[in-house]
Amino acid sequence: MRAGTGFLDVLMRAWRPMAVGLLACGLATGAAADDDAAGLAQKLANPIADLISVPFQANYDDDIGPADGWRTQINVQPVIPFSISKDWGVISRTILPLVDQDDIAGASGHQSGLGDTTQSLFLSPAQSADGLTWGVGPVFLLPTATDELLGTGKWGVGPTGVALVQSGGWTYGMLANQIWSVAGQSGRKDVSSSFLQPFLVYTTSGATSFALNTESTYDWNAETWSVPINLMVSQLFKVGSQPISVQGGLRYWADSPDAGPEEGGLGFRFNVTFLFPK
C-alpha cells in the first residue's frame, strides 16, 4: 500500500487516532448498552429508517488499474426522513464523496477533491407490514466532481428501491438503483449503471452489529462488474446524550474491471455515524 499526500490523506491520518479512541470507547460501553441503544442500532441497519443519521464513511483501496494506483474516499451520507402524511414518508439519502487518489487511470497523477453526488428519494409507508419495510423513488446523479478523473461529467437519473425485513436481531434485504445519463459534457462517456446492495445484519442486545453486504455495480456500456464484499462490525454508544455508531471492516474484491482494484484484493472501511433520534 502506498500513502497519499493530498488533503484527504492528511484528514485520514488525523482520523486514525480518533478511530482508535472511538472504538475503545464503544467497546468499553458496549456491554452496558441499554435497550434504547440496541433499538437505535437496529434502526441504523435500516437504510430508510425514520431516523436522522449523518455517516462519515472512510474507504481505502489500492492496486487500482495498470499503474497500481490508490484511492482514499470519505463519503458524507446524511439520511433525513420527512413525514408527508400520517401514512407516508419520504426519506432523503445523499452520498457526497471526498476523494484523494493517485494513478488510478494509468500514470494519471494525483487528484483530490469532490466526486459526483448521488441523491436518492424514497417514498415509504409510515408503518411496516408483517416486518416488511420498503421504499421506492428516483435517484439522481449530480456532476459535482472538481476534476475530470473524480467524476463522470454527466447528469443522471433513474429508479431506486429498497426492501427489508427486521425480525429479532436480524435485518436482511436489498437496495438497488439504475442510473442513466441524460445530460452533461458531450465528450464524456454516457452512464448506464446498475447498483445492487443485498445486506445481512445481526444486532445484539449490547448494540453491537455484524454486517455482511455487497455493493455491486454493473456498467452496461463496458459490460463489466465491480463486486466488493464488505464484512463489518459496529458498536453504538453515547457520548453524553449523543448516540454515535463506530464501524470498521474489510472489503474483498470478488470481481473488478481492469481499471478497478485488483481482483482478489482487500480494502478497508471505517465509519462514524451521528444519530439524531426524534
C-alpha positions in Angstrom: 0.0 0.0 0.0 1.2 3.5 -0.8 0.4 6.6 1.2 -1.0 9.7 -0.4 0.0 13.3 0.1 -3.3 15.2 -0.5 -5.6 16.9 1.9 -7.7 13.8 2.3 -4.7 11.8 3.2 -3.9 14.3 5.9 -7.5 14.0 7.1 -7.3 10.3 7.1 -4.1 10.4 9.2 -6.0 12.7 11.7 -8.9 10.2 11.8 -6.7 7.2 12.8 -6.1 8.2 16.5 -9.8 9.4 16.7 -10.9 6.0 15.3 -8.8 4.1 17.9 -10.3 6.3 20.7 -13.9 5.9 19.5 -13.5 2.2 19.0 -12.1 1.8 22.5 -14.9 3.9 23.9 -17.5 1.9 22.0 -16.1 -1.4 23.2 -15.9 -0.1 26.8 -19.5 0.9 26.8 -20.9 -1.9 24.6 -21.5 -4.3 27.4 -23.5 -1.6 29.3 -25.6 -0.6 26.3 -29.3 -0.2 27.2 -32.4 -1.3 25.3 -32.7 2.1 23.7 -29.2 1.9 22.2 -29.9 -1.6 20.9 -33.1 -0.3 19.3 -31.2 2.6 17.7 -28.5 0.2 16.4 -31.2 -1.9 14.7 -32.8 1.2 13.3 -29.5 2.2 11.8 -29.4 -1.2 9.9 -32.5 0.0 8.0 -31.4 2.3 5.1 -34.8 4.1 5.2 -35.5 4.2 9.0 -37.4 7.1 10.5 -34.2 8.4 12.0 -31.9 11.3 11.0 -28.3 10.0 10.7 -25.1 11.5 9.4 -22.4 8.9 8.5 -18.8 9.7 7.6 -17.6 6.6 5.8 -13.9 6.4 5.0 -12.7 3.8 2.4 -9.3 2.9 1.2 -8.4 0.7 -1.8 -5.1 0.2 -3.7 -3.7 -1.8 -6.6 -6.1 0.1 -8.9 -5.6 -0.1 -12.6 -2.5 -0.8 -14.6 -0.3 1.6 -12.6 -1.4 0.1 -9.2 -3.0 3.4 -8.0 -4.7 4.0 -4.7 -7.8 5.8 -3.6 -9.0 7.2 -0.3 -12.6 8.2 -0.2 -14.7 9.7 2.5 -18.5 9.5 1.8 -20.6 12.0 3.7 -24.0 10.3 3.7 -26.8 12.2 5.5 -30.1 10.4 5.8 -33.1 12.6 6.5 -36.7 11.4 6.8 -39.7 13.6 6.1 -43.3 12.9 7.0 -45.8 13.9 4.3 -48.9 12.4 5.9 -49.8 10.0 8.7 -49.4 7.1 6.4 -46.4 8.0 4.2 -42.9 9.5 4.4 -40.1 10.5 2.2 -36.5 9.6 3.0 -33.6 11.5 1.5 -30.3 9.7 1.2 -27.3 11.7 -0.1 -23.8 10.4 -0.9 -21.2 13.2 -1.3 -17.7 11.7 -1.9 -14.5 13.4 -0.9 -11.7 11.7 -2.8 -7.9 11.6 -2.7 -6.3 9.4 -5.4 -3.2 8.7 -7.3 -2.5 6.9 -10.7 -6.0 5.4 -10.8 -6.1 5.7 -14.7 -2.6 4.6 -15.5 0.1 7.2 -14.8 -2.6 9.8 -14.3 -1.0 11.6 -11.4 -2.8 12.9 -8.2 -6.3 14.3 -7.8 -8.0 15.5 -4.7 -11.5 17.0 -4.3 -15.2 16.3 -4.6 -16.6 13.4 -6.6 -20.1 13.2 -8.2 -23.1 13.3 -5.8 -25.8 10.6 -5.7 -29.2 11.8 -4.4 -31.9 9.2 -3.7 -35.5 9.9 -2.5 -37.7 7.0 -1.2 -41.4 7.1 -0.7 -42.2 4.6 2.1 -45.2 3.7 4.2 -45.0 5.1 7.7 -45.7 1.6 9.2 -44.2 -1.7 8.1 -46.4 -4.6 7.3 -45.5 -8.0 8.8 -42.0 -6.8 9.4 -41.5 -5.8 5.7 -40.3 -2.2 5.1 -40.0 -0.9 1.6 -39.4 2.3 -0.4 -39.2 3.4 -4.0 -38.4 6.6 -5.8 -36.0 8.4 -8.0 -32.2 8.6 -7.9 -30.1 11.4 -9.3 -26.5 11.7 -10.4 -25.1 15.2 -10.0 -21.8 16.2 -11.6 -20.3 17.8 -8.6 -16.7 16.4 -9.3 -13.9 19.0 -9.1 -11.7 17.0 -11.5 -12.3 15.0 -14.7 -10.9 11.9 -13.1 -13.1 12.3 -10.0 -16.5 12.0 -11.8 -18.4 11.3 -14.9 -19.2 14.9 -16.1 -22.8 13.7 -16.6 -26.3 14.4 -15.1 -28.1 11.2 -14.5 -31.5 9.9 -13.3 -33.2 6.6 -12.7 -35.3 4.5 -10.3 -34.3 3.2 -6.9 -35.9 0.9 -4.4 -35.2 -0.9 -1.1 -37.0 -3.7 0.7 -36.0 -5.3 4.0 -37.3 -7.4 6.9 -36.4 -7.0 10.5 -37.1 -9.8 12.9 -35.5 -10.3 16.3 -32.0 -9.0 15.9 -31.8 -9.7 12.2 -32.1 -7.3 9.3 -31.9 -8.5 5.7 -32.9 -7.0 2.4 -31.6 -5.3 -0.7 -31.2 -1.7 -2.0 -30.9 -1.2 -5.8 -30.9 1.5 -8.4 -30.3 2.1 -12.1 -28.8 5.4 -13.4 -28.8 6.6 -17.0 -27.0 9.8 -18.0 -29.4 12.4 -19.6 -27.2 15.5 -20.0 -23.7 16.7 -19.4 -20.3 17.1 -21.1 -20.7 15.8 -24.7 -17.1 14.4 -24.8 -17.6 12.2 -21.8 -18.8 8.6 -21.8 -22.5 8.0 -21.2 -23.6 6.4 -17.9 -25.7 3.3 -17.7 -25.1 1.5 -14.4 -27.0 -0.8 -12.0 -26.2 -0.9 -8.3 -27.2 -3.9 -6.2 -26.7 -4.0 -2.4 -28.0 -7.1 -0.7 -27.3 -6.9 3.0 -27.5 -9.0 6.2 -27.1 -7.5 9.7 -27.3 -9.1 13.1 -27.6 -6.7 16.1 -27.0 -7.9 19.7 -28.7 -6.7 22.9 -25.5 -4.8 23.6 -25.9 -2.7 20.4 -23.1 -4.4 18.5 -23.9 -5.1 14.9 -22.3 -7.6 12.5 -22.9 -6.8 8.8 -22.3 -8.5 5.5 -23.1 -6.9 2.2 -22.0 -6.4 -1.4 -22.1 -3.0 -3.2 -22.1 -4.4 -6.7 -22.2 -2.2 -9.8 -22.7 -3.3 -13.4 -21.6 -1.0 -16.2 -23.9 -1.7 -19.1 -21.7 0.2 -21.6 -18.5 -1.6 -20.7 -20.2 -4.8 -19.7 -18.2 -5.2 -16.5 -18.9 -5.9 -12.9 -17.5 -4.3 -9.7 -18.2 -6.6 -6.8 -16.8 -5.7 -3.4 -17.9 -7.8 -0.5 -17.9 -6.0 2.9 -17.6 -7.6 6.3 -18.1 -5.1 9.1 -18.7 -4.8 12.9 -20.1 -1.7 14.6 -20.8 -0.5 18.1 -23.4 2.1 19.1 -22.7 4.1 22.3 -23.4 7.5 23.7 -21.1 10.4 24.3 -23.1 12.4 26.8 -26.6 12.3 25.2 -25.3 12.0 21.6 -25.7 8.5 20.1 -22.7 7.5 17.9 -22.1 4.4 15.9 -18.5 3.4 15.0 -17.9 0.8 12.4 -14.8 -0.9 10.9 -14.3 -3.7 8.4 -12.7 -5.2 5.4 -13.7 -5.3 1.7 -12.8 -8.2 -0.6 -12.9 -7.6 -4.3 -14.6 -10.6 -5.8 -14.8 -9.1 -9.3 -13.4 -5.9 -10.7 -12.8 -4.3 -14.2 -9.3 -3.9 -15.5 -9.4 -0.2 -14.4 -10.5 -1.1 -10.9 -8.9 -2.5 -7.7 -7.1 -5.8 -8.2 -9.5 -8.8 -8.2 -9.0 -10.8 -5.0 -7.5 -7.7 -3.3 -8.6 -6.2 0.0 -9.8 -2.7 1.0 -10.6 -1.1 4.3 -13.5 0.8 5.8 -14.0 3.0 8.9 -17.3 4.7 9.5 -18.5 7.1 12.2 -22.3 7.9 12.3 -24.0 10.5 14.3 -27.7 9.7 15.1 -30.4 12.2 15.9 -33.5 10.2 17.0 -36.8 12.0 17.2 
